[in-house]
Amino acid sequence: MTAQGTDGEVDFAYLEGYMAGDRQVVGEVLSLFRQQAQAWAGSLDPGDPGWRDVVHTIKGAARGVGARRLGDLCTQAEAQGAEGLPVVRAALEAVVAEIAAYQARA
């Protein structure tokens, strides 16, 4: 895996630097994020009473992998309420797709 610039949804260079270039750890972290994203997506619904907790969790995980925009959108959704959930869901899907593409190039 090699880092790309920060023009996409995920700053892979940040993540690789944070993991001291350990490609195995980077791969494991990204795989875990993708797995968790499947569970999170189901809770990004205004009718789910735990949606705020899920958005908060996504925010931290997103920032941890270098998906700053997703983290920022989660912060906005926490402040504005459930109407921000569609944007968070779309951004989460974009991050997952970008991670999948990155891992496929590995």
C-alpha positions as CSV (number, residue, x, y, z in Angstrom):
1,M,0.0,0.0,0.0
2,T,1.3,3.4,-0.8
3,A,-0.1,6.7,0.4
4,Q,-1.9,9.1,-1.8
5,G,-2.5,12.8,-1.4
6,T,-5.2,14.3,0.7
7,D,-7.6,15.1,-2.2
8,G,-9.8,12.1,-1.5
9,E,-12.1,11.2,1.4
10,V,-9.3,9.6,3.4
11,D,-5.8,10.9,4.0
12,F,-3.9,7.6,3.7
13,A,-0.6,9.3,4.2
14,Y,-1.7,10.5,7.6
15,L,-2.8,6.9,8.5
16,E,0.4,5.3,7.2
17,G,2.5,7.9,9.1
18,Y,0.5,7.3,12.3
19,M,1.1,3.6,11.9
20,A,4.8,4.1,11.3
21,G,4.4,2.7,7.8
22,D,3.4,-0.8,9.1
23,R,1.3,-1.9,6.1
24,Q,-0.1,-4.9,8.0
25,V,-1.5,-2.7,10.7
26,V,-2.8,-0.2,8.2
27,G,-4.6,-3.0,6.4
28,E,-6.1,-4.3,9.6
29,V,-7.3,-0.9,10.8
30,L,-8.9,-0.2,7.4
31,S,-10.6,-3.6,7.3
32,L,-12.0,-3.1,10.8
33,F,-13.3,0.3,9.8
34,R,-15.1,-1.2,6.8
35,Q,-16.6,-3.9,8.9
36,Q,-17.8,-1.5,11.5
37,A,-19.2,0.8,8.8
38,Q,-21.7,-1.9,7.9
39,A,-23.1,-2.0,11.4
40,W,-23.0,1.8,11.8
41,A,-24.9,2.4,8.5
42,G,-28.0,0.6,9.9
43,S,-28.2,3.0,12.8
44,L,-28.0,6.2,10.7
45,D,-31.7,6.5,10.8
46,P,-33.7,9.2,12.7
47,G,-35.9,6.4,14.1
48,D,-33.0,4.7,15.8
49,P,-32.7,6.0,19.3
50,G,-29.0,5.5,19.4
51,W,-28.1,7.4,16.2
52,R,-26.3,10.2,18.1
53,D,-24.0,7.7,19.8
54,V,-23.3,6.0,16.5
55,V,-22.5,9.4,14.8
56,H,-20.1,10.2,17.7
57,T,-18.4,6.8,17.3
58,I,-18.1,7.3,13.5
59,K,-16.6,10.7,14.1
60,G,-13.8,9.3,16.3
61,A,-13.1,6.4,14.0
62,A,-13.1,8.5,10.9
63,R,-10.6,11.0,12.3
64,G,-8.5,8.0,13.4
65,V,-8.2,6.7,9.8
66,G,-7.7,10.2,8.3
67,A,-11.3,10.7,7.0
68,R,-11.5,14.2,8.4
69,R,-14.4,15.4,6.2
70,L,-16.5,12.5,7.5
71,G,-15.5,13.4,11.1
72,D,-16.5,17.1,10.5
73,L,-19.9,16.0,9.0
74,C,-20.5,13.9,12.1
75,T,-19.8,16.9,14.3
76,Q,-22.3,18.9,12.3
77,A,-24.9,16.1,12.6
78,E,-24.5,16.0,16.3
79,A,-25.2,19.7,16.5
80,Q,-28.0,20.0,13.9
81,G,-29.9,16.8,14.6
82,A,-31.2,13.9,12.5
83,E,-31.5,16.0,9.3
84,G,-27.7,15.6,9.0
85,L,-27.9,11.9,8.9
86,P,-28.2,11.5,5.1
87,V,-25.1,13.5,4.5
88,V,-23.2,11.4,7.1
89,R,-24.4,8.2,5.5
90,A,-23.3,9.3,2.0
91,A,-19.9,10.4,3.3
92,L,-19.5,7.1,5.2
93,E,-20.3,5.2,2.0
94,A,-17.7,7.3,0.1
95,V,-15.1,6.6,2.7
96,V,-15.7,2.9,2.6
97,A,-15.5,2.9,-1.2
98,E,-12.3,4.8,-1.1
99,I,-10.8,2.4,1.5
100,A,-11.9,-0.6,-0.6
101,A,-10.2,0.9,-3.7
102,Y,-7.0,1.6,-1.7
103,Q,-6.9,-1.9,-0.3
104,A,-7.5,-3.4,-3.8
105,R,-4.3,-1.6,-5.0
106,A,-2.3,-3.1,-2.2
